[in-house]
Amino acid sequence: QVQLVESGGGSVEVGGSLRLSCVVSGRYFRINMMGWYRQAPGKQREVVATITTGDLAEYIDSVEGRFTVSRDNGKGAVYLQMDRLQPEDTVVYYCGVNLSPGMGVTQEVWGQGTQVTVDS
């Protein structure tokens, strides 16, 4: 069974930095799109950043220029470098991966979530 293991959340002061990591464990044929999402209490989960197999990255406007998503296909990992953090970035972050457990099959897998808190 494929699982995503997240790490790297925590508390930081305004303007500080954090780096989130997410590693895919288990057996799979191929990892496709990887990304980071966040969800505030009572709100829907929203995409923060995604990265394709060809390293094409996209970001929501509010994090453009502050956050950087990257992936290591050899390790089955995706990262989110978060710089110049602001109080509005305080929320639970989830990694999400679209992968192929076998040829011609795809599935979405989610991490357990990691809390990021930015103290003003």
DSSP file (Angstrom, degrees, kcal/mol; ACC not computed):
  #  RESIDUE AA STRUCTURE BP1 BP2  ACC     N-H-->O    O-->H-N    N-H-->O    O-->H-N    TCO  KAPPA ALPHA  PHI   PSI    X-CA   Y-CA   Z-CA
    1    1 A Q              0   0    0      0, 0.0     2,-0.3     0, 0.0    27,-0.1   0.000 360.0 360.0 360.0 134.0    0.0    0.0    0.0
    2    2 A V        +     0   0    0     24,-0.2     2,-0.3    25,-0.1    24,-0.2  -0.618 360.0 177.6 -83.2 136.7    1.3    3.4   -1.0
    3    3 A Q  E     -A   25   0A   0     22,-2.4    22,-3.2    -2,-0.3     2,-0.5  -0.962  23.5-138.6-134.7 153.7    1.7    6.0    1.7
    4    4 A L  E     -A   24   0A   0    106,-0.5     2,-0.6    -2,-0.3   108,-0.4  -0.957  14.5-159.9-111.7 130.8    2.9    9.6    1.9
    5    5 A V  E     -A   23   0A   0     18,-2.3    18,-2.1    -2,-0.5     2,-0.3  -0.945  10.4-163.8-114.9 116.9    5.0   10.6    4.9
    6    6 A E  E     +A   22   0A   0     -2,-0.6     2,-0.3    16,-0.2    16,-0.2  -0.655  14.2 163.0 -98.7 153.7    5.2   14.4    5.5
    7    7 A S  E     +A   21   0A   0     14,-2.1    14,-3.0    -2,-0.3   107,-0.1  -0.977  39.0  67.4-156.6 163.6    7.7   16.2    7.7
    8    8 A G        +     0   0    0     -2,-0.3    11,-0.4     1,-0.3    14,-0.0   0.372  59.1 129.7 108.8  -4.7    9.0   19.7    8.3
    9    9 A G        +     0   0    0     12,-0.1     2,-0.3     9,-0.1    -1,-0.3  -0.129  24.4 111.9 -72.4 178.2    6.1   21.7    9.7
   10   10 A G  E     -d  116   0B   0    105,-1.5   107,-2.7   104,-0.1     2,-0.4  -0.981  61.6 -47.8 153.6-162.6    6.3   23.8   12.9
   11   11 A S  E     +d  117   0B   0     -2,-0.3     2,-0.3   105,-0.2   107,-0.2  -0.855  48.5 165.1-111.1 143.9    6.2   27.3   14.2
   12   12 A V  E     -d  118   0B   0    105,-2.3   107,-2.7    -2,-0.4     2,-0.1  -0.980  34.7-105.9-151.0 156.2    8.2   30.3   12.9
   13   13 A E  E >   -d  119   0B   0     -2,-0.3     3,-2.4   105,-0.2    72,-0.2  -0.429  56.0 -74.2 -80.9 161.1    8.1   34.1   13.2
   14   14 A V  T 3  S+     0   0    0    105,-1.7    72,-0.2     1,-0.3    -1,-0.2  -0.284 123.3  23.3 -54.4 133.8    6.9   36.4   10.5
   15   15 A G  T 3  S+     0   0    0     70,-3.2    69,-0.7     1,-0.3    -1,-0.3   0.337  99.8 121.7  89.5  -7.2    9.4   36.5    7.7
   16   16 A G    <   -     0   0    0     -3,-2.4    69,-2.3    69,-0.3     2,-0.3  -0.063  54.5-121.4 -80.9-174.4   10.9   33.2    8.6
   17   17 A S        -     0   0    0     66,-0.2     2,-0.3    67,-0.2    66,-0.2  -0.938  21.3-180.0-132.4 150.7   11.3   30.0    6.5
   18   18 A L  E     - B   0  82A   0     64,-2.2    64,-3.3    -2,-0.3     2,-0.5  -0.976  15.8-146.9-142.0 154.5   10.3   26.4    6.7
   19   19 A R  E     - B   0  81A   0    -11,-0.4     2,-0.3    -2,-0.3    62,-0.2  -0.978  12.0-158.3-127.0 119.9   10.8   23.4    4.4
   20   20 A L  E     - B   0  80A   0     60,-2.7    60,-2.2    -2,-0.5     2,-0.3  -0.744   8.2-165.5 -95.2 143.1    8.2   20.7    4.0
   21   21 A S  E     -AB   7  79A   0    -14,-3.0   -14,-2.1    -2,-0.3     2,-0.3  -0.945   8.3-175.0-127.1 150.2    9.1   17.3    2.8
   22   22 A C  E     -AB   6  78A   0     56,-1.5    56,-2.3    -2,-0.3     2,-0.4  -0.959   5.1-168.2-146.9 125.2    7.0   14.4    1.6
   23   23 A V  E     -AB   5  77A   0    -18,-2.1   -18,-2.3    -2,-0.3     2,-0.5  -0.947  17.5-135.3-120.1 133.9    8.2   10.9    0.6
   24   24 A V  E     -A    4   0A   0     52,-3.0     2,-0.3    -2,-0.4   -20,-0.2  -0.745  25.9-172.2 -86.0 126.3    6.2    8.3   -1.2
   25   25 A S  E     +A    3   0A   0    -22,-3.2   -22,-2.4    -2,-0.5     2,-0.2  -0.895  41.4  39.2-118.9 152.7    6.6    4.8    0.4
   26   26 A G  S    S-     0   0    0     -2,-0.3     2,-0.4   -24,-0.2   -24,-0.2  -0.577  94.5 -42.2 107.0-173.6    5.4    1.5   -0.9
   27   27 A R        +     0   0    0     -2,-0.2     2,-0.3     2,-0.0   -25,-0.1  -0.774  61.5 150.1 -99.7 136.7    5.2    0.0   -4.4
   28   28 A Y        -     0   0    0     -2,-0.4     3,-0.1     1,-0.1    74,-0.1  -0.976  43.5-135.0-155.0 162.7    4.1    1.9   -7.5
   29   29 A F  S    S-     0   0    0     71,-2.7     2,-0.3     1,-0.3    -1,-0.1   0.875  83.9 -12.3 -87.3 -43.8    4.8    2.0  -11.2
   30   30 A R  E     -E  100   0B   0     70,-1.7    70,-3.6    72,-0.1     2,-0.5  -0.983  54.3-131.8-160.1 144.3    5.2    5.7  -11.7
   31   31 A I  E     +E   99   0B   0     -2,-0.3    68,-0.3    68,-0.2     3,-0.1  -0.885  29.2 175.8 -97.5 130.5    4.7    9.0   -9.9
   32   32 A N  E     +     0   0B   0     66,-2.9    67,-0.1    -2,-0.5    -1,-0.1   0.480  54.4   6.1-101.0-118.2    2.9   11.6  -12.0
   33   33 A M  E     -     0   0B   0     19,-0.1    65,-2.9    64,-0.1    -1,-0.4  -0.419  64.6-169.0 -69.7 141.8    1.9   15.1  -10.7
   34   34 A M  E     +EF  97  51B   0     17,-2.1    17,-2.9    63,-0.2     2,-0.3  -0.954  16.1 151.5-127.2 150.8    3.0   16.0   -7.2
   35   35 A G  E     -EF  96  50B   0     61,-2.0    61,-2.5    -2,-0.3     2,-0.4  -0.990  37.9-113.9-166.9 174.0    1.9   19.0   -5.2
   36   36 A W  E     +EF  95  49B   0     13,-3.0    12,-3.0    -2,-0.3    13,-1.7  -0.958  28.9 178.6-122.4 140.7    1.1   20.8   -1.9
   37   37 A Y  E     -EF  94  47B   0     57,-3.2    57,-3.1    -2,-0.4     2,-0.3  -0.869  10.5-153.1-134.1 164.0   -2.3   21.8   -0.7
   38   38 A R  E     -EF  93  46B   0      8,-2.6     8,-3.0    -2,-0.3     2,-0.4  -0.991   3.4-164.4-143.6 154.6   -3.6   23.5    2.4
   39   39 A Q  E     -E   92   0B   0     53,-2.1    53,-1.1    -2,-0.3     6,-0.2  -0.963   5.5-157.5-144.4 120.6   -6.8   23.5    4.4
   40   40 A A    >   -     0   0    0      4,-0.4     3,-2.2    -2,-0.4    51,-0.1  -0.610  46.9 -78.3 -89.5 156.0   -8.0   26.0    7.0
   41   41 A P  T 3  S+     0   0    0      0, 0.0    -1,-0.1     0, 0.0     3,-0.1  -0.306 117.7   8.0 -55.9 129.3  -10.7   24.9    9.5
   42   42 A G  T 3  S+     0   0    0      1,-0.3     2,-0.3    -3,-0.1    -3,-0.0   0.505 113.2  99.6  79.1   4.3  -14.1   25.0    7.9
   43   43 A K  S <  S-     0   0    0     -3,-2.2    -1,-0.3     1,-0.0     2,-0.1  -0.810  77.0 -98.6-121.3 162.6  -12.8   25.6    4.5
   44   44 A Q        -     0   0    0     -2,-0.3    -4,-0.4     1,-0.1     2,-0.2  -0.419  45.9 -96.9 -75.7 153.0  -12.1   23.5    1.4
   45   45 A R        -     0   0    0     -6,-0.2     2,-0.3    -2,-0.1    -6,-0.2  -0.497  45.0-161.4 -67.8 135.6   -8.6   22.3    0.7
   46   46 A E  E     -F   38   0B   0     -8,-3.0    -8,-2.6    -2,-0.2     2,-0.2  -0.910  19.9-109.9-122.3 150.4   -6.9   24.5   -1.8
   47   47 A V  E     +F   37   0B   0     -2,-0.3   -10,-0.3   -10,-0.2     3,-0.1  -0.529  29.4 177.1 -74.5 141.9   -3.9   23.9   -4.1
   48   48 A V  E     -     0   0B   0    -12,-3.0    12,-1.9     1,-0.4     2,-0.3   0.745  65.9 -15.2-107.1 -50.5   -0.7   25.8   -3.1
   49   49 A A  E     -FG  36  59B   0    -13,-1.7   -13,-3.0    10,-0.2    -1,-0.4  -0.984  56.4-165.8-157.8 145.2    1.8   24.5   -5.7
   50   50 A T  E     -FG  35  58B   0      8,-2.0     8,-2.1    -2,-0.3     2,-0.4  -0.938   2.6-163.2-132.0 157.9    2.1   21.7   -8.2
   51   51 A I  E     -FG  34  57B   0    -17,-2.9   -17,-2.1    -2,-0.3     6,-0.2  -0.984  11.4-143.5-144.9 131.1    5.0   20.2  -10.1
   52   52 A T    >   -     0   0    0      4,-1.9     3,-1.9    -2,-0.4   -19,-0.1  -0.230  36.9 -96.5 -85.2 176.0    4.9   17.9  -13.1
   53   53 A T  T 3  S+     0   0    0      1,-0.3    20,-0.1     2,-0.1    -1,-0.1   0.762 127.4  55.5 -63.4 -24.2    7.2   15.1  -14.1
   54   54 A G  T 3  S-     0   0    0      2,-0.1    -1,-0.3     0, 0.0     3,-0.1   0.204 122.3-107.4 -92.8  15.0    9.1   17.6  -16.2
   55   55 A D    <   +     0   0    0     -3,-1.9     2,-0.7     1,-0.2    -2,-0.1   0.736  65.5 154.1  67.2  24.9    9.6   19.9  -13.3
   56   56 A L        -     0   0    0      2,-0.0    -4,-1.9     0, 0.0     2,-0.3  -0.786  27.5-161.6 -84.2 117.8    7.0   22.5  -14.5
   57   57 A A  E     -G   51   0B   0     -2,-0.7     2,-0.3    -6,-0.2    -6,-0.2  -0.772  13.7-173.5-106.7 145.5    5.9   24.3  -11.4
   58   58 A E  E     -G   50   0B   0     -8,-2.1    -8,-2.0    -2,-0.3     2,-0.3  -0.982   5.1-170.5-134.7 148.7    2.8   26.3  -10.8
   59   59 A Y  E     -G   49   0B   0     -2,-0.3   -10,-0.2   -10,-0.2     2,-0.2  -0.934  28.1-108.0-135.4 154.4    1.7   28.4   -7.7
   60   60 A I    >>  -     0   0    0    -12,-1.9     3,-1.5    -2,-0.3     4,-1.1  -0.519  42.8-108.7 -75.4 157.3   -1.3   30.2   -6.4
   61   61 A D  T 34 S+     0   0    0      1,-0.3     3,-0.5     2,-0.2    -1,-0.1   0.847 113.0  61.9 -58.3 -37.7   -0.8   34.0   -6.5
   62   62 A S  T 34 S+     0   0    0      1,-0.2    -1,-0.3     3,-0.0   -14,-0.0   0.675 114.0  33.1 -68.9 -15.9   -0.5   34.5   -2.8
   63   63 A V  T X> S+     0   0    0     -3,-1.5     3,-2.5   -15,-0.2     4,-2.3   0.488  84.0 126.1-115.5  -6.6    2.7   32.3   -2.6
   64   64 A E  T 3< S+     0   0    0     -4,-1.1     4,-0.1    -3,-0.5   -15,-0.0  -0.304  83.2  13.5 -55.3 128.8    4.3   33.1   -5.9
   65   65 A G  T 34 S+     0   0    0      2,-0.5    -1,-0.3     1,-0.1     3,-0.1   0.253 125.6  61.7  87.7 -13.3    7.8   34.4   -5.3
   66   66 A R  T <4 S+     0   0    0     -3,-2.5    17,-2.1     1,-0.2     2,-0.3   0.713  97.9  51.7-111.7 -34.5    7.9   33.2   -1.7
   67   67 A F  E  <  -C   82   0A   0     -4,-2.3    -2,-0.5    15,-0.2     2,-0.4  -0.794  61.1-164.3-108.0 148.4    7.4   29.4   -2.0
   68   68 A T  E     -C   81   0A   0     13,-2.4    13,-3.0    -2,-0.3     2,-0.4  -0.980   4.0-159.5-134.5 122.3    9.3   27.0   -4.2
   69   69 A V  E     +C   80   0A   0     -2,-0.4     2,-0.3    11,-0.2    11,-0.2  -0.801  19.3 165.2 -98.6 141.2    8.2   23.4   -5.0
   70   70 A S  E     -C   79   0A   0      9,-1.7     9,-3.1    -2,-0.4     2,-0.3  -0.956  17.4-152.0-147.6 164.6   10.7   20.8   -6.1
   71   71 A R  E     -C   78   0A   0     -2,-0.3     2,-0.5     7,-0.2     7,-0.2  -0.977  12.0-152.5-141.2 153.7   10.8   17.0   -6.5
   72   72 A D  E >>> -C   77   0A   0      5,-2.5     5,-2.0    -2,-0.3     4,-1.1  -0.908  10.8-171.2-124.8  99.8   13.3   14.2   -6.5
   73   73 A N  T 345S+     0   0    0     -2,-0.5     3,-0.2     1,-0.3    -1,-0.1   0.832  84.1  59.0 -64.6 -32.3   12.0   11.4   -8.7
   74   74 A G  T 345S+     0   0    0      1,-0.2    -1,-0.3    -3,-0.1    -2,-0.0   0.836 115.3  35.5 -64.6 -32.1   14.8    9.1   -7.5
   75   75 A K  T <45S-     0   0    0     -3,-0.7   -51,-0.2     2,-0.1    -1,-0.2   0.501 106.3-123.6 -97.5  -7.1   13.6    9.4   -3.9
   76   76 A G  T  <5 +     0   0    0     -4,-1.1   -52,-3.0     1,-0.2     2,-0.3   0.917  66.5 138.1  63.9  42.0    9.9    9.7   -4.7
   77   77 A A  E   < -BC  23  72A   0     -5,-2.0    -5,-2.5   -54,-0.2     2,-0.4  -0.877  41.2-165.6-126.4 151.6    9.9   13.0   -2.8
   78   78 A V  E     -BC  22  71A   0    -56,-2.3   -56,-1.5    -2,-0.3     2,-0.3  -0.989  13.9-163.7-132.7 144.3    8.4   16.4   -3.2
   79   79 A Y  E     -BC  21  70A   0     -9,-3.1    -9,-1.7    -2,-0.4     2,-0.4  -0.875  13.3-157.1-127.7 156.0    9.4   19.5   -1.2
   80   80 A L  E     -BC  20  69A   0    -60,-2.2   -60,-2.7    -2,-0.3     2,-0.6  -0.901   7.9-162.3-135.3 107.3    8.0   22.9   -0.4
   81   81 A Q  E     -BC  19  68A   0    -13,-3.0   -13,-2.4    -2,-0.4     2,-0.6  -0.804  12.1-165.2 -87.2 119.3   10.5   25.6    0.5
   82   82 A M  E     +BC  18  67A   0    -64,-3.3   -64,-2.2    -2,-0.6     2,-0.3  -0.929  11.3 174.8-114.4 114.5    8.5   28.4    2.2
   83   83 A D        +     0   0    0    -17,-2.1   -66,-0.2    -2,-0.6   -67,-0.2  -0.771  59.7  21.6-115.2 160.7   10.2   31.8    2.6
   84   84 A R  S    S-     0   0    0    -69,-0.7    -1,-0.2    -2,-0.3   -68,-0.2   0.915  84.3-160.4  49.7  49.9    9.0   35.1    3.9
   85   85 A L        -     0   0    0    -69,-2.3   -70,-3.2    -3,-0.3   -69,-0.3  -0.294   6.8-159.6 -65.2 145.0    6.2   33.4    5.8
   86   86 A Q    >   -     0   0    0    -72,-0.2     3,-2.4   -71,-0.1     4,-0.2  -0.829  32.6-105.7-122.5 158.7    3.2   35.5    6.8
   87   87 A P  G >  S+     0   0    0      0, 0.0     3,-1.9     0, 0.0    31,-0.3   0.838 118.1  63.1 -54.6 -33.8    0.4   34.9    9.4
   88   88 A E  G 3  S+     0   0    0      1,-0.3    -3,-0.0     3,-0.0     0, 0.0   0.588  90.3  68.2 -71.1  -7.1   -2.0   34.1    6.7
   89   89 A D  G <  S+     0   0    0     -3,-2.4     2,-0.6    29,-0.0    -1,-0.3   0.497  71.4 116.4 -84.3  -4.3    0.1   31.1    5.8
   90   90 A T    <   +     0   0    0     -3,-1.9     2,-0.3    -4,-0.2    27,-0.2  -0.534  46.3  96.8 -69.5 114.8   -0.8   29.5    9.1
   91   91 A V  E    S- H   0 116B   0     25,-1.6    25,-2.1    -2,-0.6     2,-0.5  -0.959  79.7 -72.4-179.9 171.7   -2.8   26.4    8.2
   92   92 A V  E     -EH  39 115B   0    -53,-1.1   -53,-2.1    -2,-0.3     2,-0.4  -0.771  45.8-152.0 -87.3 130.3   -2.4   22.6    7.8
   93   93 A Y  E     -EH  38 114B   0     21,-3.0    21,-2.4    -2,-0.5     2,-0.4  -0.841  10.5-168.6-105.5 139.5   -0.4   21.6    4.7
   94   94 A Y  E     -E   37   0B   0    -57,-3.1   -57,-3.2    -2,-0.4     2,-0.4  -0.972  15.4-139.5-124.8 138.4   -0.9   18.3    2.8
   95   95 A C  E     -E   36   0B   0     -2,-0.4    16,-2.5   -59,-0.2     2,-0.4  -0.785  21.4-166.4 -91.0 146.2    1.1   16.8    0.0
   96   96 A G  E     -EI  35 110B   0    -61,-2.5   -61,-2.0    -2,-0.4     2,-0.4  -0.997   4.3-171.1-134.8 136.9   -0.9   15.2   -2.7
   97   97 A V  E     -EI  34 109B   0     12,-2.6    12,-2.5    -2,-0.4     2,-0.6  -0.989  16.6-153.3-133.2 133.8    0.4   12.8   -5.4
   98   98 A N  E     + I   0 108B   0    -65,-2.9   -66,-2.9    -2,-0.4     2,-0.3  -0.936  36.2 163.5 -99.5 119.2   -1.1   11.4   -8.5
   99   99 A L  E     -EI  31 107B   0      8,-2.5     8,-2.3    -2,-0.6   -68,-0.2  -0.875  40.6-122.1-134.9 167.6    0.6    8.1   -9.2
  100  100 A S  E     -E   30   0B   0    -70,-3.6   -71,-2.7    -2,-0.3   -70,-1.7  -0.928  13.8-171.6-110.5 108.4    0.2    4.9  -11.2
  101  101 A P  S    S-     0   0    0      0, 0.0     2,-0.3     0, 0.0    -1,-0.1   0.780  81.2  -3.2 -67.6 -24.3    0.2    1.8   -9.1
  102  102 A G  S >  S-     0   0    0      3,-0.5     3,-1.6   -74,-0.1     2,-0.1  -0.928 103.3 -59.3-153.3 174.6    0.3   -0.2  -12.3
  103  103 A M  T 3  S+     0   0    0     -2,-0.3     3,-0.1     1,-0.3     0, 0.0  -0.391 120.6   8.4 -64.3 133.3    0.2    0.5  -16.0
  104  104 A G  T 3  S+     0   0    0      1,-0.2     2,-0.4    -2,-0.1    -1,-0.3   0.540 108.8 101.2  78.5   7.0   -2.9    2.3  -17.2
  105  105 A V    <   -     0   0    0     -3,-1.6    -3,-0.5     2,-0.0     2,-0.3  -0.971  46.5-175.3-125.9 139.0   -4.1    3.0  -13.6
  106  106 A T        +     0   0    0     -2,-0.4     2,-0.3    -6,-0.2    -6,-0.2  -0.955   3.4 176.0-130.7 153.8   -3.9    6.2  -11.6
  107  107 A Q  E     -I   99   0B   0     -8,-2.3    -8,-2.5    -2,-0.3     2,-0.4  -0.990  27.4-122.5-151.8 154.6   -4.8    7.1   -8.1
  108  108 A E  E     -I   98   0B   0     -2,-0.3     2,-0.4   -10,-0.2   -10,-0.2  -0.835  27.1-172.1 -98.0 134.0   -4.6   10.1   -5.7
  109  109 A V  E     -I   97   0B   0    -12,-2.5   -12,-2.6    -2,-0.4     2,-0.3  -0.981   5.2-156.5-128.2 141.0   -2.8    9.7   -2.5
  110  110 A W  E     -I   96   0B   0     -2,-0.4  -106,-0.5   -14,-0.2   -14,-0.2  -0.882  12.3-127.1-120.7 147.5   -2.6   12.2    0.4
  111  111 A G        -     0   0    0    -16,-2.5  -106,-0.1    -2,-0.3     3,-0.1  -0.260  34.0-105.1 -78.6 176.4   -0.2   12.8    3.2
  112  112 A Q        -     0   0    0   -108,-0.4   -18,-0.1     1,-0.1    -1,-0.1   0.589  61.7-110.4 -82.5 -10.5   -1.3   13.0    6.8
  113  113 A G        -     0   0    0    -18,-0.1     2,-0.4     1,-0.1   -19,-0.2   0.229  23.8-136.8  92.5 143.2   -1.0   16.8    7.0
  114  114 A T  E     - H   0  93B   0    -21,-2.4   -21,-3.0  -107,-0.1     2,-0.3  -0.998  17.8-123.3-138.8 134.5    1.5   19.0    8.8
  115  115 A Q  E     - H   0  92B   0     -2,-0.4  -105,-1.5   -23,-0.2     2,-0.5  -0.576  20.6-168.8 -81.6 132.4    0.8   22.2   10.8
  116  116 A V  E     -dH  10  91B   0    -25,-2.1   -25,-1.6    -2,-0.3     2,-0.5  -0.990   6.3-174.5-117.6 126.6    2.5   25.4    9.9
  117  117 A T  E     -d   11   0B   0   -107,-2.7  -105,-2.3    -2,-0.5     2,-0.6  -0.984   9.2-164.6-125.9 126.2    2.1   28.3   12.3
  118  118 A V  E     -d   12   0B   0     -2,-0.5     2,-0.4   -31,-0.3  -105,-0.2  -0.942  14.9-147.4-112.3 115.3    3.5   31.8   11.7
  119  119 A D  E      d   13   0B   0   -107,-2.7  -105,-1.7    -2,-0.6    -2,-0.0  -0.677 360.0 360.0 -87.5 127.3    3.6   33.9   14.8
  120  120 A S              0   0    0     -2,-0.4    -1,-0.1  -107,-0.2  -107,-0.1   0.445 360.0 360.0 -90.5 360.0    3.0   37.7   14.3
